[in-house]
């Protein structure tokens, strides 16, 4: 049944329809999807990742995760709202896929969007079980080959954005964030409670993460800051001529300061105002 709804004072006409596949509340999402296609991201994913999952390509899986984050998804199961939105799938040109698995049940289970289980299996393939250091000792395991590939894709993307914006100078902001977790095996964080302590190297002018490192909760933000800072520098394209850094107290490290001075990197580091530092500041001549 379809009919006109009474006209209001606003200059548009409302009509009642009965086709669910003609309406979506996610009409802005195709712009994200188009950006992924036009940016060259798919080519980079194919180049650096080899983790196909049950008939889904690496780019299809990563695109789905990006779109899920863009619409505010908080759990992998939230992908169902994308798979059930037929109007959105029309806009994206998505069609039900045919699995390369043998069982007919598996083939029928595939939709136009990867399932939560497919995404879960894909994400788990970035992880390898590594023996943790002895209790009470902090350490960061070496990244898996899959994570290294993902880092190359991210560096390419950030580099392209820097070049498109014609940025000759960038500001690095490195910071750690405690993420509370109640999973089995999580370790305590220095602020109290249990969780993880990932650290990000952000390009301030773009608001983009240039590099990152996922860490256990017992790894303090000040752990091996020099290596992570250098890792952030390596993620920058050669077109960058000038680098600045805004860092918090975790980066108050003499070796790091020497390195930045040597490389002519301008920097500010937040430090605790102890009585000795206050006296040292007062002793600096006004002309300096």
C-alpha positions in Angstrom: 0.0 0.0 0.0 1.3 3.4 -0.9 -0.2 6.8 -0.3 0.6 10.4 0.2 1.1 11.8 3.7 -0.4 15.2 4.5 1.8 18.0 3.3 3.4 20.1 6.1 4.8 23.6 5.9 8.1 22.4 4.7 8.8 22.3 0.9 9.0 18.6 0.4 6.6 15.7 -0.2 6.3 12.6 2.0 5.2 9.3 0.5 4.6 6.0 2.3 6.2 2.9 0.8 6.4 -0.8 1.7 9.7 -1.9 0.3 12.4 -2.3 2.9 15.2 -2.5 0.3 14.6 1.1 -0.8 15.6 2.7 2.5 18.7 2.9 4.6 19.9 4.9 7.5 23.5 4.6 6.3 23.4 6.5 3.1 26.7 8.3 3.9 28.6 5.0 4.1 29.0 4.6 0.3 31.3 7.7 0.4 33.7 5.8 2.7 33.5 2.8 0.4 34.2 4.9 -2.7 37.1 6.5 -1.0 38.6 3.1 -0.3 38.2 2.1 -3.9 39.6 5.4 -5.4 42.5 5.7 -3.0 44.4 2.7 -4.2 44.1 1.0 -0.8 42.9 -2.3 -2.3 46.1 -2.6 -4.3 48.2 -2.1 -1.2 46.2 -4.7 0.7 46.7 -7.2 -2.0 50.4 -6.5 -2.1 51.1 -6.8 1.6 48.5 -9.2 3.0 47.9 -12.9 2.2 45.2 -13.8 4.7 42.1 -14.8 2.7 39.2 -16.2 4.8 36.6 -18.6 3.5 36.1 -17.0 0.1 36.5 -13.4 1.3 39.5 -11.4 0.0 41.7 -9.4 2.4 40.4 -6.1 1.0 36.8 -7.2 1.5 37.4 -8.1 5.1 39.3 -4.9 5.9 36.8 -2.8 4.1 34.0 -4.3 6.2 35.9 -3.6 9.4 36.5 0.0 8.3 32.8 0.4 7.5 31.8 -1.2 10.8 33.9 1.3 12.7 32.6 4.2 10.6 28.9 3.4 11.6 29.8 3.1 15.3 30.0 -0.7 15.6 31.4 -1.8 18.9 31.3 -5.6 18.5 32.0 -7.9 15.5 28.3 -9.1 15.7 27.3 -5.6 14.8 28.2 -6.4 11.2 24.7 -8.0 11.0 23.2 -4.5 10.6 25.3 -4.1 7.4 24.4 -7.5 6.1 20.7 -7.0 6.7 20.6 -3.5 5.1 19.5 -4.4 1.5 19.3 -0.8 0.4 22.9 -0.2 1.5 24.1 -3.2 -0.4 22.4 -1.9 -3.5 24.3 1.4 -3.1 27.5 -0.5 -2.6 26.9 -2.9 -5.5 27.2 -5.9 -3.1 25.8 -9.3 -4.1 25.5 -12.5 -2.2 28.8 -14.4 -2.5 29.3 -18.1 -3.3 31.7 -19.8 -0.9 34.6 -21.9 -2.2 33.8 -24.3 0.7 32.5 -27.7 -0.2 29.4 -27.9 2.0 26.1 -26.5 0.7 25.4 -25.3 4.2 28.5 -23.1 4.2 27.6 -21.8 0.7 24.1 -20.8 1.8 25.4 -19.1 5.0 27.4 -16.6 3.1 25.9 -13.2 2.5 26.9 -10.0 0.8 29.0 -8.9 3.8 31.5 -11.1 5.7 30.0 -12.6 8.9 31.2 -11.9 12.4 32.8 -15.3 12.5 34.7 -14.7 9.3 36.0 -11.3 10.7 37.0 -13.0 13.9 39.0 -15.7 12.2 40.6 -13.1 10.0 41.7 -10.9 12.9 43.0 -13.8 14.9 45.4 -14.6 12.0 47.3 -11.4 12.9 48.2 -12.9 16.2 50.7 -15.5 17.3 51.0 -16.9 20.8 54.3 -15.8 22.2 55.7 -16.8 25.6 55.5 -13.8 27.9 58.4 -12.6 30.0 58.6 -13.8 33.6 55.9 -12.4 35.9 56.6 -8.8 36.7 58.9 -8.2 33.8 57.6 -6.0 30.9 58.3 -6.8 27.3 56.9 -6.3 23.8 56.9 -9.3 21.5 58.0 -8.9 17.9 55.2 -8.2 15.5 53.9 -11.0 13.3 54.5 -10.9 9.5 50.8 -10.1 9.1 51.0 -7.1 11.4 54.2 -5.9 9.6 52.2 -6.1 6.4 49.4 -4.1 7.9 51.9 -1.5 9.1 53.2 -1.1 5.6 49.7 -0.5 4.3 49.1 2.1 7.0 52.4 3.9 6.3 51.6 4.0 2.6 48.2 5.5 3.3 49.5 8.1 5.8 52.3 9.0 3.4 49.8 9.5 0.6 47.7 11.8 2.7 50.7 13.9 3.7 51.7 14.2 0.0 48.2 15.1 -1.0 48.0 17.8 1.6 51.5 19.0 0.4 52.8 19.0 4.0 56.5 19.6 4.2 56.5 19.6 8.0 54.7 17.4 10.4 54.2 17.2 14.2 54.5 13.8 15.9 52.5 13.2 19.0 53.3 9.8 20.7 51.1 8.7 23.5 50.0 5.6 25.3 46.4 4.9 26.4 45.3 2.3 28.9 42.5 0.1 27.7 40.6 -1.7 30.5 39.9 -5.4 29.9 38.6 -8.3 32.0 39.9 -11.0 29.7 41.7 -14.0 31.1 45.4 -13.4 31.2 45.4 -9.6 31.1 48.0 -7.9 33.3 47.8 -5.0 35.7 48.3 -1.4 34.5 50.2 1.3 36.5 47.1 3.3 37.0 45.3 0.4 38.6 43.1 -2.3 37.3 43.9 -4.6 34.4 44.1 -4.2 30.7 46.4 -3.2 27.8 48.7 -0.2 27.2 48.8 0.4 23.4 50.9 3.3 22.2 50.2 5.4 19.0 52.4 7.8 17.0 50.0 10.4 15.6 50.5 12.9 12.8 48.9 15.9 14.5 48.2 17.9 11.3 46.1 15.0 9.9 44.8 13.3 13.1 46.1 10.0 11.6 48.0 7.2 13.4 51.3 6.8 11.6 52.4 3.8 13.7 51.3 1.9 16.7 52.3 -0.9 19.1 49.9 -3.0 21.1 51.3 -3.7 24.6 50.4 -5.6 27.7 49.1 -3.5 30.6 52.3 -3.9 32.7 54.4 -2.2 29.9 54.7 1.4 31.1 54.4 4.3 28.6 58.1 5.1 29.1 59.2 1.6 28.0 61.7 1.8 25.1 60.5 5.2 23.9 63.5 5.7 21.6 62.7 2.6 19.5 59.1 3.5 19.1 59.9 7.2 18.3 62.3 6.0 15.5 59.7 3.6 14.3 57.3 6.6 13.9 59.9 8.5 11.9 60.4 5.6 9.5 56.7 5.7 8.7 57.0 9.2 7.2 57.5 9.7 3.5 60.7 11.2 2.2 58.8 14.4 1.1 58.7 15.5 4.8 61.5 18.0 5.4 60.8 19.3 8.9 59.7 17.3 11.9 58.4 18.5 15.3 57.4 16.5 18.3 54.9 17.1 21.2 55.5 14.4 23.8 54.3 13.8 27.4 56.4 13.0 30.4 56.9 9.3 29.4 59.3 10.7 26.7 61.5 12.6 29.2 64.5 10.5 28.3 68.0 11.8 28.0 69.0 9.5 25.1 65.8 10.5 23.2 66.5 14.2 23.8 70.1 13.8 22.5 68.8 11.9 19.4 66.2 14.7 18.6 68.8 17.4 19.0 71.2 15.5 16.7 68.4 15.1 14.1 67.3 18.7 14.5 63.9 17.8 15.5 62.1 20.6 17.4 60.3 19.2 20.5 58.4 19.9 23.6 58.3 17.3 26.5 56.0 17.6 29.4 58.0 17.1 32.6 57.0 17.0 36.3 57.7 20.4 37.9 60.0 19.2 40.7 61.7 21.9 42.9 65.0 21.2 41.2 63.6 21.8 37.7 61.9 25.0 38.9 65.2 26.3 40.2 66.9 25.3 36.9 64.3 27.2 34.9 64.7 30.3 37.0 68.5 30.2 36.5 68.1 30.5 32.7 69.0 34.0 31.6 66.1 36.0 30.1 68.0 36.4 26.8 67.9 32.6 26.3 
